[in-house]
């Protein structure tokens, strides 16, 4: 598939649990890929850290939603 093919995929509904599993999967991919990208000079360490932390924040938000509104409050 090309980059354009991915951009043109129709939207699809995913349950909250499915979304959480996808984010966990993506985090695992990044844990394996980012060190190589940094080593090759394709990604700055600070950028890798920011992207990874942002996705961890997404996971925390989704997990909070999955556990109900009281779990998401501070």
C-alpha positions as a printed Julia matrix, in Angstrom:
74×3 Matrix{Float64}:
   0.0    0.0    0.0
   1.13   3.51  -0.7
   1.0    6.5    1.6
  -1.92   7.79  -0.47
  -3.78   4.48  -0.08
  -3.61   4.85   3.68
  -4.83   8.44   3.52
  -7.87   7.31   1.5
  -8.98   4.47   3.77
 -12.58   4.92   4.9
 -13.18   5.76   8.55
 -14.01   2.84  10.79
 -15.46   2.67  14.29
 -13.32   1.04  16.98
 -14.35   0.25  20.53
 -12.49   1.9   23.37
 -10.83  -1.42  24.18
  -9.67  -1.81  20.58
  -8.27   1.72  20.6
  -6.36   1.02  23.82
  -4.9   -2.19  22.36
  -3.78  -0.29  19.24
  -2.03   2.39  21.3
  -0.3   -0.28  23.41
   0.79  -1.99  20.18
   2.09   1.3   18.74
   4.03   2.04  21.93
   5.72  -1.38  21.66
   6.62  -0.67  18.03
   8.13   2.67  19.0
  10.1    1.13  21.88
  11.76  -1.13  19.31
  12.07   1.31  16.42
  13.06   4.6   18.06
  16.5    3.46  19.28
  17.37   2.42  15.71
  16.02   5.67  14.28
  18.1    7.65  16.78
  21.21   5.59  16.05
  20.81   6.23  12.3
  20.28   9.94  12.86
  16.7    9.77  11.57
  15.18  10.98  14.84
  16.5   13.22  17.58
  16.39  11.73  21.07
  14.33  14.66  22.39
  11.78  14.22  19.58
  11.57  10.48  20.22
  10.97  11.1   23.91
   8.27  13.69  23.2
   6.43  11.48  20.69
   6.58   8.49  23.03
   5.41  10.49  26.04
   2.56  12.02  24.04
   1.34   8.59  23.01
   1.61   7.4   26.64
  -0.62  10.36  27.56
  -3.14   9.24  24.93
  -3.12   5.77  26.47
  -3.69   7.21  29.95
  -6.62   9.27  28.66
  -8.2    6.28  26.94
  -7.72   4.11  30.02
  -9.31   6.83  32.14
 -12.3    6.91  29.83
 -12.54   3.13  29.97
 -12.6    3.23  33.77
 -15.36   5.84  33.94
 -15.53   9.58  34.5
 -14.44   9.49  38.15
 -11.17   7.75  37.24
 -10.28  10.58  34.86
 -10.63  13.38  37.43
  -7.69  14.93  39.25
